[in-house]
């Protein structure tokens, strides 16, 4: 490398370093700097908000599409419970179900309420004594998913909040 190339490389490195150092004020991290742009006290969302399609496919459909007493219903219940707990883990413990509930026929409302109770009972058994229901999840093909979900921080707290929403779907969250 000749002397001219060395000078150019040194100059480019110095300018790059200067540019990097000037991006964030001294004593603050990049994350703190980003938060100051959003506002000093702006809450940082801990979980993403579910889209309408995610709400339907990952929460409402698993609850409504389970029919007790049909062939394989206990396995389908385990799969529905896994999907509902997955929703709680990914999106937290709130769901705005009020407008959806208003358009639901009475027969489906009754099935929804009953299914929420059954899913809740299974998830409570899962929380209290996973070994007693491990085989059910294994047979349903969701054992690994359930074990991963059960190990997530805050999943049961999210489930408790989501369960309150499911028990009272006509309520608007935060109202």
matplotlib code that plots the C-alpha trace (Angstrom):
import matplotlib.pyplot as plt

x = [0.0, 1.4, 1.4, -1.5, -3.8, -2.8, -3.8, -7.2, -7.9, -6.9, -9.1, -12.1, -11.7, -11.4, -14.5, -16.5, -15.5, -16.4, -19.8, -20.5, -19.6, -21.7, -24.9, -25.6, -24.9, -22.3, -23.7, -26.8, -27.2, -28.7, -31.9, -32.2, -31.7, -34.5, -36.8, -36.2, -37.4, -40.6, -41.0, -39.5, -42.4, -43.8, -44.5, -42.6, -45.0, -44.0, -45.9, -47.3, -51.0, -52.8, -54.3, -57.9, -56.9, -54.6, -57.3, -59.7, -57.4, -55.3, -57.9, -61.5, -61.4, -59.7, -62.3, -65.3, -64.2, -64.0, -67.0, -67.1, -68.2, -67.1, -64.4, -61.0, -62.5, -60.0, -57.1, -58.7, -59.2, -55.5, -54.6, -57.1, -55.7, -52.2, -53.2, -55.0, -52.0, -49.8, -52.0, -51.7, -47.9, -47.5, -50.1, -50.6, -53.7, -56.1, -58.4, -61.1, -64.0, -67.0, -67.8, -67.2, -69.4, -72.3, -72.5, -72.3, -75.5, -76.8, -76.0, -72.3, -72.2, -73.2, -70.7, -68.0, -68.7, -68.8, -65.6, -63.8, -64.6, -63.3, -60.1, -59.6, -60.0, -57.4, -55.0, -55.4, -54.6, -51.6, -50.4, -50.9, -49.6, -48.2, -47.2, -50.9, -51.7, -48.4, -49.7, -52.8, -50.6, -48.2, -51.1, -52.4, -49.0, -48.5, -46.3, -43.2, -45.2, -46.9, -43.6, -42.0, -45.1, -45.2, -41.6, -42.1, -42.0, -45.4, -47.4, -49.7, -50.3, -51.1, -53.5, -55.3, -55.9, -56.9, -59.3, -61.0, -61.5, -62.9, -65.2, -66.6, -66.3, -68.8, -66.6, -64.3, -60.7, -59.7, -63.3]
y = [0.0, 3.4, 6.4, 8.0, 4.9, 4.7, 8.4, 7.8, 4.8, 6.6, 9.6, 7.4, 5.5, 8.8, 10.3, 7.0, 7.1, 10.8, 10.1, 7.2, 9.1, 12.1, 10.0, 9.6, 12.2, 11.3, 9.4, 8.0, 4.8, 4.4, 3.0, 6.0, 8.4, 6.6, 6.9, 10.6, 11.0, 9.3, 11.3, 11.0, 9.1, 7.3, 3.7, 1.2, -1.6, -4.9, -7.0, -6.5, -5.9, -8.7, -8.0, -8.8, -11.8, -13.0, -12.5, -14.5, -17.4, -17.7, -17.0, -17.0, -19.9, -22.3, -21.6, -21.7, -24.6, -27.1, -29.4, -31.5, -35.1, -35.5, -38.0, -36.8, -33.9, -34.2, -34.0, -31.0, -29.4, -29.8, -28.2, -25.4, -24.8, -24.6, -22.1, -19.9, -20.0, -19.1, -16.1, -15.0, -15.4, -13.5, -10.7, -10.4, -10.6, -8.3, -8.7, -6.4, -8.8, -6.5, -5.8, -9.4, -10.6, -8.3, -10.0, -13.6, -15.7, -16.9, -20.6, -19.7, -17.4, -20.4, -22.7, -20.0, -19.6, -23.4, -23.9, -21.1, -23.0, -26.3, -24.7, -22.8, -26.0, -27.8, -24.8, -24.7, -28.5, -27.7, -25.0, -27.0, -30.4, -30.5, -34.1, -35.1, -33.8, -34.2, -37.3, -35.5, -32.8, -35.4, -37.3, -34.0, -33.2, -30.0, -31.2, -29.3, -26.2, -26.4, -27.0, -24.0, -21.8, -22.9, -21.9, -18.3, -15.6, -14.0, -16.5, -17.5, -13.8, -13.1, -16.1, -14.9, -11.5, -13.0, -15.4, -12.4, -11.0, -14.3, -14.6, -11.1, -10.7, -7.8, -5.6, -3.1, -3.2, -0.1, 1.3]
z = [0.0, -0.9, 1.4, -0.4, 0.2, 3.8, 4.3, 2.6, 4.8, 7.9, 6.9, 6.2, 9.5, 11.4, 9.7, 10.4, 14.0, 14.3, 12.7, 15.0, 18.1, 17.1, 16.7, 20.4, 23.0, 25.7, 28.6, 26.8, 25.0, 21.6, 23.2, 25.5, 22.6, 20.6, 23.6, 23.9, 20.4, 21.3, 24.4, 27.9, 29.4, 26.3, 27.1, 25.2, 24.1, 25.6, 23.1, 19.6, 19.1, 17.3, 13.9, 13.2, 11.3, 14.1, 16.7, 14.6, 13.6, 16.8, 19.4, 18.3, 15.8, 18.2, 20.8, 18.5, 16.3, 19.2, 19.6, 22.7, 22.4, 18.9, 17.7, 18.9, 20.9, 23.8, 21.3, 19.6, 23.0, 23.8, 20.4, 21.0, 24.5, 23.0, 20.4, 23.0, 25.3, 22.4, 21.7, 25.3, 25.2, 22.0, 22.4, 26.1, 28.1, 26.3, 23.4, 22.2, 21.5, 22.0, 18.3, 17.3, 20.2, 19.2, 15.8, 17.1, 17.1, 20.4, 19.7, 19.0, 22.1, 24.2, 22.6, 23.0, 26.7, 27.3, 25.3, 27.2, 30.4, 29.1, 27.7, 31.0, 33.0, 30.8, 31.1, 34.8, 35.0, 32.8, 35.1, 38.3, 37.2, 33.7, 34.0, 34.4, 31.0, 29.1, 27.4, 26.1, 24.6, 23.2, 21.5, 20.1, 18.6, 20.6, 23.6, 22.5, 21.8, 25.3, 27.1, 25.4, 26.2, 29.8, 30.2, 29.0, 31.6, 32.3, 30.2, 33.1, 34.1, 30.4, 30.4, 33.5, 31.9, 28.6, 30.4, 32.0, 28.5, 27.2, 30.2, 29.5, 25.7, 25.5, 27.7, 25.9, 27.3, 29.1, 29.2]

ax = plt.figure().add_subplot(projection="3d")
ax.plot(x, y, z, "-o")
ax.set_aspect("equal")
plt.show()
